[in-house]
Amino acid sequence: MANTITIPRHLLPADGRFGAGPAKVRAEQVDALARAGAGLLGTSHRQAPVKELVGSVREGLARFLGLPEGYEVLLGLGGATAFWDAAAFGLVEHKAQHLMFGEFGAKFAQTTDRAPFLQASSIVAAAPGARPEPRPEEGVDVYAWPQNETSTGVAAPVRRPAGIDDDALVLVDATSAAGGMAADLAQTDVYYFSPQKNFGSDGGLWLGAFSPAAIERIERIGASDRWIPDFLQLTAALENSRMNQTYNTPALATLIMLDEQIRWLNDRGGMAWAAARTKESSDLVYAWAEASSFAAPFVVRPEDRSTVITTVDFDGTVDAAAVAAVLRAHGVVDVEPYRKLGRNQLRIATFVSIEPDDVAQLLRCIDHVTEQPGAVGQW
Ligand SMILES: Cc1ncc(COP(=O)(O)O)c(C=O)c1O
């Protein structure tokens, strides 16, 4: 029944990509790739043109993030997932504390908890849809949480917890937040992310802003007798990043699209502009859900609701998966919920590249689909 529903063309968004990552790549980013063409693609990452590109990414990010004095932008291969392993080896000295309120926070927690050379991690959990607070604990030398839990749409403040040891490091996973949400980096020691969300590039890289204390920790652990696989050596990332290189071969297309997006963001007003735009889009979704007879924001406390990943629960009268299927048949894609959450829900990204007008159109599409009598009912 559901697949017989037609959405009129005038209701469709101009761009139908609302996925939580990989996420919408703007046409100008693809153009930048074509322009780079033979001048850059297929050339050595150890030579000036690609090193200048990496340098431009590092400088552009420093500007966008408002890098505090002494902080450095480092990068490496393998995305945020590889960075978790690298951090377990090269940033946690004895024990980490993790806030766990979704899949991504949980994965990093598991990484340090299982590392045989570290003490069992302190894991502070909250049910999906809510978030826990850090608990200062003597002997914990890394505190870690995601700024935006992509699996649930819960956002957490970027704030150094009061009462933690002076030399403890604060690691914030900004994979889906950076580029679309504001943060004061002085509150963090490592603010890291992958570029396939707000930065609209491809996956495969991790990037991060590192404080002098984090760099000192990397150098100290790197010089100790702890065995660290070469690929995960943060000392190698430090050394190479300072030369505008990566330890091994990067995807040049990813860097080109990332560089283009950082320029676009900086030209438009940087972090404040980006944060205002994602708030505008996400406010549309939450206001729509609150006013709806069958939908409601999944994240109960308004202050915990993400401005870049919105999650909306449907009651039993409407099947969200059926709605998502109709949307998909019309080129409006990736609004299905996070697969392991198992809820009757839509997850709609409101990343900075997504036009607020397109979000408004998407909501009109959902209204249209759900108004068809009996078409997508009963979860
Ligand atoms: C918050 C968060 N952290 C980490 C990751 C993992 O990133 P990657 O797949 O680039 O390793 C993701 C991916 O969606 C994420 O959303």
The ligand as an SDF file (V2000), in Angstrom:
LIG
                    3D

 16 16  0  0  0  0  0  0  0  0999 V2000
   29.7890   10.5390   17.0340 C   0  0  0  0  0  0  0  0  0  0  0  0
   30.5240    9.6140   16.1360 C   0  0  0  0  0  0  0  0  0  0  0  0
   31.7360    9.1760   16.5040 N   0  0  0  0  0  0  0  0  0  0  0  0
   32.4490    8.3530   15.7390 C   0  0  0  0  0  0  0  0  0  0  0  0
   31.9700    7.8870   14.5410 C   0  0  0  0  0  0  0  0  0  0  0  0
   32.7880    6.9550   13.7160 C   0  0  0  0  0  0  0  0  0  0  0  0
   33.3050    7.6530   12.6210 O   0  0  0  0  0  0  0  0  0  0  0  0
   34.0500    6.8790   11.4370 P   0  0  0  0  0  0  0  0  0  0  0  0
   33.0250    5.9970   10.7970 O   0  0  0  0  0  0  0  0  0  0  0  0
   34.5230    7.9840   10.5460 O   0  0  0  0  0  0  0  0  0  0  0  0
   35.1640    6.1150   12.0490 O   0  0  0  0  0  0  0  0  0  0  0  0
   30.7170    8.3010   14.0960 C   0  0  0  0  0  0  0  0  0  0  0  0
   30.1650    7.8150   12.8290 C   0  0  0  0  0  0  0  0  0  0  0  0
   29.0290    7.9810   12.4960 O   0  0  0  0  0  0  0  0  0  0  0  0
   29.9880    9.1970   14.9210 C   0  0  0  0  0  0  0  0  0  0  0  0
   28.7880    9.6140   14.5310 O   0  0  0  0  0  0  0  0  0  0  0  0
  1  2  1  0
  2  3  1  0
  2 15  2  0
  3  4  2  0
  4  5  1  0
  5  6  1  0
  5 12  2  0
  6  7  1  0
  7  8  1  0
  8  9  2  0
  8 10  1  0
  8 11  1  0
 12 13  1  0
 12 15  1  0
 13 14  2  0
 15 16  1  0
M  END
$$$$
